[in-house]
Amino acid sequence: MARALLSVSDKTGVVDFAKGLENLGFEIISTGGTEKALREGGVTVKNVSEITGFPECLDGRVKTLHPAIHAGVLAMRSNSTHMEQLAKLSIEPIDVVAINLYPFKQTILKKDVTLAEAIENIDIGGPTMIRAAAKNYQDVVVVVDPSDYDMVLEKLGNNTLDVQTKFSLAYKVFEHTGAYDALIASYLRDKSGAEQFPDTISYTYEKAQELRYGENPHQAAVFYKETAANSGALPAAKQLHGKELSYNNINDTNGAIELLKEFDEPCVIGVKHANPCGVGIGKDIHEAYVKAYEADSVSIYGGIIAANREIDKATAEEIAKIFIEIVVAPSFSAEALEILEQKKNIRLLELPAVAAKLPKNCYDMKRVAGGLLVQERDVELFDPAQLKCVTERKPTEAEMESMLFGWKVVKHTKSNAIVLAQADRTVGVGPGQTNRVTALELAIKYAKDKAKGSVMASDAYFPFSDSVEAAHRAGVTAVIQPGGSIRDQDSIDLCNKYGMAMVFTGMRHFKH
């Protein structure tokens, strides 16, 4: 008689699967909670202890770890020596193994879970069993995903369960155990205070969404999320309206959310192609939106909006006047939803913790051919102890407020980056240029007359004083930059000549 070993934490569909196997003539072997569920479902079950001749022990920690089980799984049916040894030892083969593992992920995601609880939910016997079955895939059918039950039953029933299908099921095992072990390692690494960047590292991600294509239509793409994604990160958002997000939508929205986290006051971020095109703060979200829109009413068309307060009726009415790809906010009023949902092509994302700060160890990662770059998240703005005025004229209180605003924005603008700002809004953004003076020229072009009386923020130092000269001609009154160039004094001297204030932060913010 063919035999199947079933022992699952996720019991979805397991009773029907067992009944299907039973109807095909399989003897069912099981343990613990699965055995109980199967018996209650009317399945005839043999306990593992009846096979091993050894009782479960150590509170169920040891059940299947026995030669009578593993030899039945690992014996190669085409190897006569293996089969002779099974006969000599009175061990019968096991033909189907259906196991999924202790719910470690679900356990660590619980609020206030203890280390002891997490450790107790590290499966030992399960991974051993399914790895053994997967290794012997030519002779054993191994199932770790309940969604495969029906397919396996159908193919077993019509005798079409071929080696290629068994191989695919075996491959799933190692994906399953690899992700499981990587999650455990990540959790224990955080708890142990081990070195931040060990010699080898694995990360676990789960498929969140199939994408129509990547950056371009000829590129296939998928969106994966971290198993324990931060509540303030994009994967935690709930889509309320609109078609599915695209690859570029996801990347650009993430950039908007990252910048939004710099602000505590009501704030709206306008983003186009992963760069801010308009940022505004105000007494309420409507005022903030108007300022962000007016900062660059051309570029924001077809862009992405991120807000850190509920989108109300007045703000929705303004948003609805132009084409916007995405609005992400902590919530939407009923009136705002009614207005915005009339626009078929807009996507509305609700992310309650959109303003929540992310920790340093919520790492930035960038894939390169043959490798992976991993770094701490840039969560700092500057070290107050390093902030200093280097010019004869000190900035006014209003200028300093504007510079700090601009500094937050330039931190999240692709380098080389220049931002022209007032205290509550950007007036011109020059992103992603191959030299700093061209970035400034672009910011001035966007700002037009609004450059006069603004301040300039630069993500890195000025290698030459030409940027200060251009800023002065445009009417900029103060500059904030990291400092650190061997020609810093040239820029300082030019500021002094024109009566401009310059502040060094001592910290740069390259963003590539």
Buried (B, 14 or more C-beta within 10 A) or exposed (E): EBBBBBBBBEBEBBBBBBBBBBEEEBBBBBBBEBBEBBBEBEBEBBBBBEBBEEEBEEEEEBBBBBEBBBBBBBBBBEEEEBBEEBEEEEBBBBBBBBBBBBBBBEBBEEEEBEEEEBBEBBBBBBBBBBBBBBBBBEBBBBBBBBEBBEBBBEBBEEEEBEEEBBEEBBEBBBEBBEBBBBBBBBBBBEEEEEEEEEEEBEBBBEEBBEBEEBEEEEEEBEBEBBBEBBEBBBBBBEBBBBEEBBBBBBBBBBBBBBBBBBBEEBBBBBBBBBBBBBBBBBEBBBBBBBBBBBBBEEBBBEBBBBBBBBBBBBBBBBBBEEEBBBBBBBBBBEBBBEBBBEBEEBBBBBBBEBBBEBEEEBBEEEEEEEEEEEEBBBEEBBEEEEBEBBBBBEBEEBBBBBBBBBBBBBBBBBBBBBBBBBBBBBBBBBBBBEEBBBBBBBBBEBBEEBBEBBBBBBBBBBBBBBBBBBBBEBBBBBBBBBBBBEEBEBBBBBBBEBEBBBBBBBBBBEBE
